[in-house]
Structure formats: structure tokens, C-alpha cells
Amino acid sequence: MHRVKSLPQYLLDRYQEWKEHTFPESQEWFRQLAEKGQRPRAMVIACCDSRVAITSIFGQRTGELFVHRNIANLVPPYTPDGQHHGTGAAVQYAVETLKVQHILVMGHSHCGGVRGCIDMCSGKNDALLEKDSLVGRWLDVLRPGFDRVKDIEDASIREVALEKEGIQISLENLLGYPFVKRAVDDGRLTLHGIWADISDMGLETFDGAVRRFSHN
């Protein structure tokens, strides 16, 4: 553990500034969260990308959104094989313990994970094809989407199309989780897909009836 170091000074400085100037205004709210626990109404499955400001764009206070992030905001298929499944575990906890009413899969433009999948599937990134590439094996979840958009000639249009395919694949995979399907069938849970353009934070929502995204 001697290799684990103290926090970088810039993070400590940011914390001290937040604790001194911002925290006092919300101190009572944080006390309630600590004493009464969290009661988020929605879960958001989003990308790890630091440019995706989830709580900011929805105007949520701390404790109001249950957020899970991973590369390219993917939900893998349900595989109860006794192994470690971080995304599936987060979904199960949100549905069965927190009893969230909504799950939002949030994709975004200029996604490095999606770009990596395109490179991998196009044979332009051999490293991601290696069996021991954790990123590559994770992006395999997105391969069915690539097969549907690979013939789009314009690279930028193809990339956006795959970003949106990833959202649809994740929504389809979510319904493969028995506890999610039961909650949806019982009317206790709704699933939603959204795509954000990080250049202007415009949002598009997915309409499952017509399998199409539309601007808001």
C-alpha cells in the first residue's frame, strides 16, 4: 500500500473551497441524507467521460439521482454466472432496493469508447482485439450496433449512429434482466434513452415505439 499516495493538492484545495463556501448552504440537506438515507427517483447509466455533467443538466441536488458510469454507457447482457458484474449489480440495487421509478441510459457525442469500438471492429486498433484487453472485451457489447452502421460512409455520421445504437442495445439488454422486466411489466419502472451533444448540450430522447431519436 506504500504506492498509494495522498490526494493531489489541487483536489484538496478544491475541497476546502467547496467546504467553506458551498457546503454551508446545503448542510441541513446533507444531514437529512445521512440520517434518512437516499431516495432517488431515477437511475442514470452514463459514460465515464468527464464532459458529461449529469446532475448539472437535470438540475438535481445531491441524493436525487442514482448514477452509474462506465465506458460508453453500456449495459451488458444478463449473465448470472457468479462473476463480478458491476453494471448489473448497480441496476439490481437500484431496482430492488432503492425502487427507482425510471432508468435513463444516457449516451453522448464525441464518445471515445464508441470511437474505440469503431476502430476495433474496423481492424484499426489491434490492441483492443487482444483477449486481455478489458476495454476491448467491454466494447464487444457494442459490436451488434457496429454491424448495423458499418456501411455508413460519412465517419462522423457513422459515429453518432453508433452512439445511439449503443443506447438502444443497452435498453434491450436491460429488459433481459428478470428484475427489470418484472418491474417494467408491473408498471413500477420505465426505461428511457437519451443522447446529448456535448458541444451545446442539446438533448435527444429515444421513442421506443418508432425506434427513433427526436430533439427536445
Helices and strands as residue ranges (DSSP letters): H 9-21, H 23-36, E 42-47, H 54-58, E 65-70, G 71-73, H 86-92, I 93-97, E 102-108, H 112-121, G 126-129, H 134-139, G 140-142, H 143-149, H 155-174, H 178-185, E 190-197, E 202-207, E 212-215
